[in-house]
Amino acid sequence: MTKPSKVDLVGVGLNATDTVIPLPHFPTAGSKVEFGAAKILPGGQVASTVVACQMWGLSTRYVGKIGDDSASDLHRSEFNRTGVEAHLLTVPNCASQQSFILVDRDGERTVLHRHDDALSLHPGDLNREWIVNARALHVDGWDTAAATLAATWAREAGIPVIADLDELYPGVEQLLEKIDYLIVSRDFPTRLTGEADLETALRRMQARFGSTLTAATLGHEGVLAWDGKNIHHAPAYRVPVADTTGAGDIFHAGFIYGLLQGWPLDRQLDFACAAAALNCTTVGARGGIKSVREIEELVQSGTHYPSEFAASNSVTL
């Protein structure tokens, strides 16, 4: 087998086919709501992060599973269009992962998803060379055993590992031990540690698992991070919101981009918040991925949402 080329980022994790349905208001039980045209778009946590990084000029590789349905053509086409080196393992007689995303008039999304067990990525599906020939690894933890093996290989090769986690998957603690930059959903730290205070929970996560950074994304309140010495808060940018789908995925992409540029942490977090905000201005998980120049323009001239964390933490942006 030919040795894979060296890339900036390799992602191991989910892709999804999103059917995005904008609604005038969220339906109540037993009601009927008329909607306009639905859009079928590519998405998925790791896949969207990888695509964004590729669009910003990084070289990328993606590893994941798809079915043999028409949705698989959508994913192949999108990876080809953007230039991502995609290793798509095809499962016969299986539908690719599907998500139905209801978006209310404020842009807030509610996700219904279907994932066939046959699409699970297993450790035996991975090739070590895909992982170690990269400058960074990004995982989402859905297929925890495979993510843990990939992270183990990366750690052995001195490659930083970034994780996007929102659930306490079985075996996730073994994965957490291998993560350098642990950036999770708002309630993940408190559920994992049992500590109600978010800042304390982030500190405990970092102390327990030895991560370089623990952080929680907070929607319109930005992100709160602990680097082992200081708490950092980056406020979210105020933009016209069409759809919040994919905001976290593009935040992770922005963070990874800054990490590989060697930026200071505060700049990484701020750039990631700006990238995530702009992605929310258009429908779809990847619909609002803007250029690095446009993201930097928002950083220079944009306004922020107010946040309770901005006044209470010693290190702010």
SEFIBA-458382 format. One record per residue (C-alpha): residue in one letter; x, y, z. Coordinates in nm, 4 decimals, always signed. Each point is the difference from the previous one (the first is absolute). Last residue first. Example, Ala and Ser with C-alpha at 12.3 -4.5 7.8 and 13.67 -1.06 7.14 Angstrom:
! residues 2
{res=S | x=+1.3670 | y=-0.1060 | z=+0.7140} .
{res=A | x=-0.1370 | y=-0.3440 | z=+0.0660} .
END
This chain:
! residues 317
{res=L | x=-1.0961 | y=+3.8741 | z=+2.4951} .
{res=T | x=-0.0258 | y=-0.0912 | z=+0.3667} .
{res=V | x=+0.2304 | y=-0.1280 | z=+0.2732} .
{res=S | x=-0.1078 | y=+0.0606 | z=+0.3587} .
{res=N | x=-0.3466 | y=-0.1404 | z=-0.0297} .
{res=S | x=-0.3226 | y=+0.1402 | z=+0.1483} .
{res=A | x=-0.0803 | y=+0.2904 | z=-0.2291} .
{res=A | x=+0.0226 | y=-0.1845 | z=-0.3317} .
{res=F | x=-0.1576 | y=-0.3166 | z=+0.1388} .
{res=E | x=-0.3483 | y=+0.1484 | z=+0.0361} .
{res=S | x=+0.0006 | y=+0.0682 | z=-0.3717} .
{res=P | x=-0.0967 | y=+0.2918 | z=-0.2228} .
{res=Y | x=-0.0125 | y=-0.0835 | z=-0.3713} .
{res=H | x=+0.2903 | y=+0.1421 | z=-0.1940} .
{res=T | x=+0.0564 | y=+0.2607 | z=-0.2684} .
{res=G | x=+0.2042 | y=-0.0434 | z=-0.3164} .
{res=S | x=+0.2690 | y=+0.2288 | z=-0.1432} .
{res=Q | x=+0.3370 | y=-0.1726 | z=+0.0265} .
{res=V | x=-0.1171 | y=-0.3548 | z=+0.0729} .
{res=L | x=-0.2673 | y=+0.0338 | z=-0.2683} .
{res=E | x=+0.2665 | y=+0.1039 | z=-0.2513} .
{res=E | x=+0.2145 | y=-0.2951 | z=+0.1071} .
{res=I | x=-0.2861 | y=-0.2362 | z=-0.0853} .
{res=E | x=-0.0432 | y=+0.1624 | z=-0.3408} .
{res=R | x=+0.3727 | y=-0.0342 | z=-0.0745} .
{res=V | x=+0.0064 | y=-0.3637 | z=+0.1148} .
{res=S | x=-0.2780 | y=-0.0688 | z=-0.2493} .
{res=K | x=-0.3527 | y=-0.0772 | z=+0.1120} .
{res=I | x=-0.1648 | y=-0.3304 | z=+0.0857} .
{res=G | x=-0.3650 | y=+0.1061 | z=+0.0048} .
{res=G | x=-0.1685 | y=-0.2961 | z=-0.1647} .
{res=R | x=+0.2076 | y=-0.2667 | z=+0.1699} .
{res=A | x=-0.2493 | y=-0.1356 | z=+0.2540} .
{res=G | x=-0.2898 | y=+0.1428 | z=-0.1995} .
{res=V | x=-0.1888 | y=+0.3271 | z=-0.0403} .
{res=T | x=+0.2031 | y=+0.3217 | z=-0.0081} .
{res=T | x=+0.0923 | y=+0.2578 | z=+0.2672} .
{res=C | x=+0.0881 | y=-0.2695 | z=+0.2535} .
{res=N | x=+0.3324 | y=-0.0713 | z=-0.1719} .
{res=L | x=+0.0972 | y=+0.3597 | z=+0.0702} .
{res=A | x=-0.0349 | y=-0.0571 | z=+0.3735} .
{res=A | x=+0.2082 | y=-0.3171 | z=-0.0031} .
{res=A | x=+0.2870 | y=+0.1703 | z=-0.1838} .
{res=A | x=-0.0099 | y=+0.2943 | z=+0.2412} .
{res=C | x=+0.0028 | y=-0.2246 | z=+0.3057} .
{res=A | x=+0.2897 | y=-0.2016 | z=-0.1438} .
{res=F | x=+0.1979 | y=+0.3184 | z=-0.0692} .
{res=D | x=-0.0507 | y=+0.1114 | z=+0.3615} .
{res=L | x=+0.0993 | y=-0.3372 | z=+0.1411} .
{res=Q | x=+0.3169 | y=-0.0239 | z=-0.2088} .
{res=R | x=+0.0925 | y=+0.3618 | z=+0.0767} .
{res=D | x=-0.0273 | y=-0.0599 | z=+0.3737} .
{res=L | x=+0.2032 | y=-0.3198 | z=-0.0292} .
{res=P | x=+0.2998 | y=+0.1657 | z=-0.1651} .
{res=W | x=+0.0363 | y=-0.0908 | z=-0.3707} .
{res=G | x=+0.2258 | y=-0.2799 | z=-0.1233} .
{res=Q | x=-0.1650 | y=-0.0130 | z=-0.3429} .
{res=L | x=-0.0924 | y=-0.3642 | z=+0.0678} .
{res=L | x=-0.1817 | y=+0.1026 | z=+0.3169} .
{res=G | x=-0.1797 | y=+0.2827 | z=-0.1789} .
{res=Y | x=-0.1386 | y=-0.2354 | z=-0.2634} .
{res=I | x=-0.0915 | y=-0.2536 | z=+0.2683} .
{res=F | x=-0.1977 | y=+0.2596 | z=+0.1947} .
{res=G | x=-0.1771 | y=+0.1197 | z=-0.3118} .
{res=A | x=-0.0906 | y=-0.3560 | z=-0.0971} .
{res=H | x=-0.1279 | y=-0.0655 | z=+0.3513} .
{res=F | x=-0.2212 | y=+0.3084 | z=-0.0224} .
{res=I | x=-0.1123 | y=-0.1252 | z=-0.3422} .
{res=D | x=-0.1275 | y=-0.3230 | z=+0.1518} .
{res=G | x=-0.1590 | y=+0.1843 | z=+0.2921} .
{res=A | x=-0.1952 | y=+0.2293 | z=-0.2310} .
{res=G | x=-0.1070 | y=-0.2907 | z=-0.2199} .
{res=T | x=-0.3727 | y=+0.0704 | z=+0.0169} .
{res=T | x=-0.0627 | y=+0.3436 | z=+0.1538} .
{res=D | x=-0.2212 | y=+0.1084 | z=-0.2908} .
{res=A | x=-0.0958 | y=+0.3453 | z=-0.1336} .
{res=V | x=+0.1634 | y=+0.2192 | z=+0.2646} .
{res=P | x=+0.0759 | y=+0.3658 | z=-0.0740} .
{res=V | x=+0.3334 | y=+0.0554 | z=+0.1784} .
{res=R | x=+0.1121 | y=+0.0779 | z=+0.3574} .
{res=Y | x=+0.3371 | y=-0.1575 | z=+0.0701} .
{res=A | x=+0.0437 | y=-0.2387 | z=+0.2910} .
{res=P | x=+0.2165 | y=+0.0930 | z=+0.2973} .
{res=A | x=+0.3403 | y=-0.1625 | z=+0.0581} .
{res=H | x=+0.0646 | y=-0.0937 | z=+0.3623} .
{res=H | x=+0.3323 | y=-0.1286 | z=+0.1277} .
{res=I | x=+0.0593 | y=-0.1527 | z=+0.3432} .
{res=N | x=+0.3649 | y=-0.0115 | z=+0.0949} .
{res=K | x=+0.2641 | y=-0.2472 | z=+0.1153} .
{res=G | x=-0.0905 | y=-0.3483 | z=-0.1230} .
{res=D | x=-0.1258 | y=+0.1287 | z=-0.3356} .
{res=W | x=-0.3656 | y=+0.0443 | z=+0.0987} .
{res=A | x=-0.2522 | y=+0.1084 | z=-0.2648} .
{res=L | x=-0.3402 | y=+0.1699 | z=-0.0178} .
{res=V | x=-0.1546 | y=+0.0539 | z=-0.3427} .
{res=G | x=-0.2495 | y=+0.2429 | z=-0.1532} .
{res=E | x=-0.3100 | y=+0.1126 | z=+0.1873} .
{res=H | x=-0.2210 | y=-0.0304 | z=-0.3103} .
{res=G | x=+0.0639 | y=-0.3757 | z=-0.0049} .
{res=L | x=+0.2042 | y=-0.1030 | z=+0.3033} .
{res=T | x=+0.2897 | y=-0.2133 | z=-0.1261} .
{res=A | x=+0.1818 | y=-0.1736 | z=+0.2830} .
{res=A | x=+0.3775 | y=-0.0200 | z=+0.0372} .
{res=T | x=+0.2737 | y=-0.2210 | z=+0.1407} .
{res=L | x=+0.3555 | y=+0.0651 | z=-0.1102} .
{res=T | x=+0.3325 | y=-0.1844 | z=+0.0219} .
{res=S | x=-0.1921 | y=-0.3044 | z=+0.1131} .
{res=G | x=+0.1271 | y=-0.1938 | z=+0.3011} .
{res=F | x=-0.3086 | y=-0.2148 | z=+0.0504} .
{res=R | x=-0.0820 | y=+0.0693 | z=+0.3648} .
{res=A | x=+0.1513 | y=+0.3457 | z=+0.0370} .
{res=Q | x=-0.1486 | y=+0.1246 | z=-0.3257} .
{res=M | x=-0.3424 | y=-0.1414 | z=+0.0773} .
{res=R | x=+0.0101 | y=+0.1446 | z=+0.3511} .
{res=R | x=+0.0849 | y=+0.3475 | z=-0.1276} .
{res=L | x=-0.2804 | y=-0.0152 | z=-0.2563} .
{res=A | x=-0.2454 | y=-0.1091 | z=+0.2722} .
{res=T | x=+0.1092 | y=+0.2883 | z=+0.2234} .
{res=E | x=-0.0679 | y=+0.2484 | z=-0.2783} .
{res=L | x=-0.3357 | y=-0.1611 | z=-0.0752} .
{res=D | x=-0.1338 | y=+0.0036 | z=+0.3570} .
{res=A | x=-0.2340 | y=-0.2948 | z=+0.0546} .
{res=E | x=+0.2739 | y=-0.2590 | z=+0.0554} .
{res=G | x=-0.1150 | y=-0.3563 | z=-0.0718} .
{res=T | x=+0.3229 | y=-0.0490 | z=-0.1958} .
{res=L | x=-0.1284 | y=-0.1388 | z=-0.3305} .
{res=R | x=-0.3435 | y=+0.1623 | z=+0.0074} .
{res=T | x=+0.1476 | y=+0.3357 | z=+0.1003} .
{res=P | x=+0.2677 | y=-0.0127 | z=-0.2683} .
{res=F | x=-0.2449 | y=-0.1078 | z=-0.2763} .
{res=D | x=-0.2606 | y=+0.2695 | z=+0.0699} .
{res=R | x=+0.1395 | y=+0.2713 | z=-0.2275} .
{res=S | x=+0.1152 | y=-0.2187 | z=-0.2883} .
{res=V | x=+0.3634 | y=-0.1072 | z=-0.0223} .
{res=I | x=+0.3462 | y=+0.1197 | z=-0.0979} .
{res=L | x=+0.2700 | y=-0.2365 | z=+0.1282} .
{res=Y | x=+0.3343 | y=+0.1025 | z=-0.1451} .
{res=D | x=+0.2644 | y=-0.2605 | z=+0.0863} .
{res=I | x=-0.2177 | y=-0.3111 | z=-0.0042} .
{res=K | x=+0.1388 | y=-0.3485 | z=+0.0743} .
{res=E | x=-0.1314 | y=-0.0377 | z=+0.3556} .
{res=L | x=-0.3376 | y=+0.1181 | z=-0.1247} .
{res=L | x=-0.0263 | y=-0.3099 | z=-0.2212} .
{res=Q | x=+0.0266 | y=-0.2367 | z=+0.2953} .
{res=E | x=-0.2638 | y=+0.2113 | z=+0.1760} .
{res=V | x=-0.2316 | y=-0.0323 | z=-0.3007} .
{res=G | x=-0.0397 | y=-0.3766 | z=+0.0423} .
{res=P | x=-0.3767 | y=+0.0148 | z=-0.0431} .
{res=Y | x=-0.0865 | y=+0.3436 | z=-0.1466} .
{res=L | x=-0.0545 | y=+0.2887 | z=+0.2405} .
{res=E | x=-0.1359 | y=+0.2335 | z=-0.2681} .
{res=D | x=+0.0947 | y=+0.3390 | z=-0.1454} .
{res=L | x=+0.3589 | y=-0.0499 | z=-0.1101} .
{res=D | x=+0.2165 | y=+0.1820 | z=-0.2559} .
{res=A | x=+0.3563 | y=-0.1192 | z=+0.0521} .
{res=I | x=+0.3422 | y=+0.1317 | z=-0.1011} .
{res=V | x=+0.3089 | y=-0.2226 | z=-0.0004} .
{res=P | x=+0.3550 | y=+0.1353 | z=-0.0339} .
{res=I | x=+0.2465 | y=-0.2222 | z=-0.1916} .
{res=G | x=+0.3039 | y=-0.1292 | z=+0.1883} .
{res=A | x=+0.0046 | y=-0.3289 | z=-0.1901} .
{res=E | x=-0.1015 | y=-0.2059 | z=+0.3028} .
{res=R | x=-0.2746 | y=+0.2553 | z=+0.0724} .
{res=A | x=-0.1321 | y=-0.0350 | z=-0.3537} .
{res=W | x=-0.0069 | y=-0.3783 | z=+0.0203} .
{res=T | x=-0.1885 | y=+0.0164 | z=+0.3289} .
{res=A | x=-0.2419 | y=+0.2577 | z=-0.1420} .
{res=A | x=-0.0794 | y=-0.2297 | z=-0.2933} .
{res=L | x=-0.0532 | y=-0.2897 | z=+0.2397} .
{res=T | x=-0.2265 | y=+0.2087 | z=+0.2224} .
{res=A | x=-0.2035 | y=+0.1276 | z=-0.2955} .
{res=A | x=-0.0532 | y=-0.3583 | z=-0.1196} .
{res=A | x=-0.1129 | y=-0.1085 | z=+0.3467} .
{res=T | x=-0.2258 | y=+0.3029 | z=+0.0418} .
{res=D | x=-0.1996 | y=-0.0147 | z=-0.3182} .
{res=W | x=-0.1842 | y=+0.3221 | z=+0.0880} .
{res=G | x=+0.3198 | y=+0.1476 | z=+0.1480} .
{res=D | x=+0.0168 | y=+0.3103 | z=-0.2171} .
{res=V | x=+0.3605 | y=-0.0178 | z=-0.1199} .
{res=H | x=+0.2572 | y=+0.2464 | z=-0.1388} .
{res=L | x=+0.3645 | y=-0.0938 | z=-0.0575} .
{res=A | x=+0.2833 | y=+0.2483 | z=-0.0606} .
{res=R | x=+0.3208 | y=+0.0340 | z=-0.2060} .
{res=A | x=-0.0791 | y=-0.3027 | z=-0.2146} .
{res=N | x=+0.1710 | y=-0.3159 | z=-0.1213} .
{res=V | x=-0.0626 | y=-0.1781 | z=+0.3306} .
{res=I | x=-0.3701 | y=-0.0488 | z=-0.0614} .
{res=W | x=-0.0342 | y=-0.1330 | z=-0.3539} .
{res=E | x=+0.3133 | y=-0.2096 | z=+0.0590} .
{res=R | x=-0.1687 | y=-0.1801 | z=+0.2885} .
{res=N | x=-0.2713 | y=-0.1337 | z=-0.2298} .
{res=L | x=-0.3406 | y=-0.0202 | z=+0.1618} .
{res=D | x=-0.2868 | y=-0.2409 | z=-0.0648} .
{res=G | x=+0.1257 | y=-0.2438 | z=+0.2637} .
{res=P | x=-0.0666 | y=+0.2596 | z=+0.2698} .
{res=H | x=-0.3669 | y=+0.0040 | z=-0.0974} .
{res=L | x=-0.2057 | y=+0.2739 | z=-0.1685} .
{res=S | x=-0.3708 | y=-0.0503 | z=+0.0553} .
{res=L | x=-0.2010 | y=+0.0221 | z=-0.3204} .
{res=A | x=-0.1515 | y=-0.3460 | z=+0.0513} .
{res=D | x=-0.1620 | y=+0.1350 | z=+0.3158} .
{res=D | x=-0.2262 | y=+0.2130 | z=-0.2209} .
{res=H | x=-0.0075 | y=+0.3628 | z=+0.1127} .
{res=R | x=-0.3211 | y=+0.2026 | z=-0.0133} .
{res=H | x=-0.0231 | y=+0.3608 | z=+0.1089} .
{res=L | x=-0.2556 | y=+0.2541 | z=+0.1142} .
{res=V | x=+0.1615 | y=+0.3376 | z=+0.0650} .
{res=T | x=-0.1574 | y=+0.3165 | z=+0.1386} .
{res=R | x=+0.1457 | y=+0.3247 | z=-0.1315} .
{res=E | x=-0.0089 | y=+0.3584 | z=+0.1211} .
{res=G | x=-0.0053 | y=+0.2491 | z=-0.2885} .
{res=D | x=-0.2356 | y=+0.2444 | z=+0.1728} .
{res=R | x=-0.2784 | y=-0.0907 | z=-0.2439} .
{res=D | x=+0.0263 | y=-0.3672 | z=+0.0952} .
{res=V | x=+0.2264 | y=-0.2571 | z=-0.1673} .
{res=L | x=-0.1052 | y=-0.3654 | z=-0.0018} .
{res=I | x=+0.2879 | y=-0.2276 | z=-0.0995} .
{res=F | x=-0.0642 | y=-0.3484 | z=-0.1328} .
{res=S | x=+0.3225 | y=-0.1972 | z=+0.0204} .
{res=Q | x=+0.0987 | y=-0.3070 | z=-0.1966} .
{res=Q | x=+0.2972 | y=-0.2336 | z=+0.0266} .
{res=S | x=+0.0549 | y=-0.1902 | z=-0.3229} .
{res=A | x=-0.2489 | y=-0.2724 | z=-0.0849} .
{res=C | x=+0.1237 | y=-0.3583 | z=-0.0125} .
{res=N | x=-0.0101 | y=-0.2790 | z=-0.2563} .
{res=P | x=+0.3782 | y=+0.0036 | z=-0.0312} .
{res=V | x=+0.2137 | y=+0.1953 | z=+0.2523} .
{res=T | x=+0.2518 | y=+0.2284 | z=-0.1713} .
{res=L | x=+0.3206 | y=+0.1070 | z=+0.1736} .
{res=L | x=+0.0714 | y=+0.3566 | z=-0.1055} .
{res=H | x=+0.3689 | y=+0.0935 | z=+0.0114} .
{res=A | x=-0.0214 | y=+0.3609 | z=-0.1113} .
{res=E | x=+0.2930 | y=+0.2194 | z=-0.1031} .
{res=V | x=-0.1802 | y=+0.3349 | z=+0.0182} .
{res=G | x=+0.0207 | y=+0.2109 | z=-0.3159} .
{res=T | x=-0.3153 | y=+0.2108 | z=+0.0472} .
{res=R | x=-0.1816 | y=-0.1369 | z=-0.3028} .
{res=N | x=+0.1192 | y=-0.3554 | z=+0.0583} .
{res=F | x=-0.1203 | y=+0.0027 | z=+0.3611} .
{res=E | x=-0.3327 | y=+0.1438 | z=-0.1147} .
{res=S | x=-0.0464 | y=-0.2514 | z=-0.2818} .
{res=R | x=+0.0812 | y=-0.2959 | z=+0.2223} .
{res=H | x=-0.2451 | y=+0.1237 | z=+0.2611} .
{res=L | x=-0.2841 | y=+0.0565 | z=-0.2453} .
{res=D | x=+0.0651 | y=-0.3339 | z=-0.1708} .
{res=S | x=-0.0317 | y=-0.1731 | z=+0.3385} .
{res=A | x=-0.3419 | y=+0.1588 | z=+0.0387} .
{res=S | x=-0.1181 | y=-0.1951 | z=-0.3036} .
{res=D | x=+0.0284 | y=-0.3244 | z=+0.1957} .
{res=D | x=+0.2960 | y=-0.2328 | z=+0.0568} .
{res=G | x=+0.0481 | y=+0.0970 | z=+0.3632} .
{res=I | x=+0.2782 | y=+0.2148 | z=+0.1402} .
{res=K | x=+0.2867 | y=-0.0527 | z=+0.2411} .
{res=G | x=+0.2754 | y=+0.2337 | z=+0.1134} .
{res=V | x=+0.3586 | y=+0.1170 | z=-0.0445} .
{res=Y | x=+0.0767 | y=+0.3550 | z=-0.1162} .
{res=R | x=+0.3346 | y=+0.1419 | z=-0.1130} .
{res=T | x=+0.0980 | y=+0.3660 | z=-0.0169} .
{res=S | x=+0.2389 | y=+0.2527 | z=-0.1495} .
{res=L | x=-0.0573 | y=+0.3449 | z=+0.1499} .
{res=G | x=-0.0973 | y=+0.2895 | z=-0.2254} .
{res=W | x=-0.3067 | y=+0.1442 | z=+0.1689} .
{res=M | x=-0.2337 | y=-0.2190 | z=-0.2073} .
{res=Q | x=+0.1840 | y=-0.3078 | z=+0.1269} .
{res=C | x=-0.0517 | y=+0.1108 | z=+0.3598} .
{res=A | x=-0.3720 | y=+0.0439 | z=-0.0666} .
{res=V | x=-0.0267 | y=-0.3438 | z=-0.1625} .
{res=V | x=+0.1700 | y=-0.1671 | z=+0.2976} .
{res=T | x=-0.2331 | y=+0.1617 | z=+0.2515} .
{res=S | x=-0.3044 | y=-0.0984 | z=-0.2079} .
{res=A | x=+0.1093 | y=-0.3636 | z=-0.0205} .
{res=V | x=+0.0771 | y=-0.0122 | z=+0.3714} .
{res=Q | x=-0.3443 | y=+0.1072 | z=+0.1138} .
{res=G | x=-0.2314 | y=-0.1149 | z=-0.2791} .
{res=G | x=-0.1381 | y=+0.1969 | z=-0.2921} .
{res=P | x=-0.0847 | y=-0.0215 | z=-0.3700} .
{res=L | x=-0.3181 | y=+0.1745 | z=-0.1166} .
{res=I | x=-0.3569 | y=-0.0868 | z=-0.0967} .
{res=K | x=-0.2072 | y=+0.3201 | z=+0.0098} .
{res=A | x=-0.3692 | y=+0.0238 | z=+0.0893} .
{res=A | x=-0.2190 | y=+0.2454 | z=-0.1897} .
{res=G | x=-0.2671 | y=+0.1823 | z=+0.1964} .
{res=F | x=-0.1652 | y=-0.1156 | z=+0.3198} .
{res=E | x=-0.3574 | y=-0.0287 | z=+0.1207} .
{res=V | x=-0.0481 | y=-0.0908 | z=+0.3645} .
{res=K | x=-0.2631 | y=-0.2396 | z=+0.1332} .
{res=S | x=-0.0632 | y=-0.0425 | z=+0.3712} .
{res=G | x=-0.0435 | y=-0.3081 | z=+0.2192} .
{res=A | x=+0.2883 | y=+0.0855 | z=+0.2296} .
{res=T | x=+0.1339 | y=+0.3493 | z=-0.0651} .
{res=P | x=+0.1894 | y=+0.0821 | z=-0.3158} .
{res=F | x=+0.3049 | y=+0.2321 | z=+0.0043} .
{res=H | x=-0.0741 | y=+0.3229 | z=-0.1812} .
{res=P | x=+0.0208 | y=+0.1310 | z=-0.3567} .
{res=L | x=+0.1895 | y=-0.3181 | z=-0.0881} .
{res=P | x=+0.3195 | y=-0.0591 | z=-0.2015} .
{res=I | x=+0.0507 | y=-0.3698 | z=-0.0863} .
{res=V | x=+0.3598 | y=-0.1156 | z=-0.0481} .
{res=T | x=+0.0389 | y=-0.3564 | z=-0.1248} .
{res=D | x=+0.3531 | y=-0.0801 | z=+0.1088} .
{res=T | x=+0.2025 | y=-0.2895 | z=-0.1395} .
{res=A | x=+0.2522 | y=-0.0907 | z=+0.2650} .
{res=N | x=+0.3733 | y=-0.0510 | z=+0.0547} .
{res=L | x=+0.1441 | y=-0.1201 | z=+0.3249} .
{res=G | x=+0.3482 | y=-0.0805 | z=+0.1177} .
{res=V | x=+0.3726 | y=-0.0092 | z=-0.0699} .
{res=G | x=+0.1529 | y=+0.3260 | z=-0.1189} .
{res=V | x=+0.3563 | y=+0.0416 | z=-0.1265} .
{res=L | x=+0.1549 | y=+0.3459 | z=-0.0076} .
{res=D | x=+0.3132 | y=+0.1580 | z=-0.1482} .
{res=V | x=+0.0685 | y=-0.2744 | z=-0.2496} .
{res=K | x=+0.2997 | y=-0.2228 | z=-0.0738} .
{res=S | x=-0.0580 | y=-0.2253 | z=-0.2990} .
{res=P | x=-0.1164 | y=-0.3541 | z=+0.0573} .
{res=K | x=+0.2588 | y=-0.2800 | z=-0.0363} .
{res=T | x=-0.0806 | y=-0.2158 | z=-0.2993} .
{res=M | x=-0.1298 | y=-0.3456 | z=+0.0945} .
END
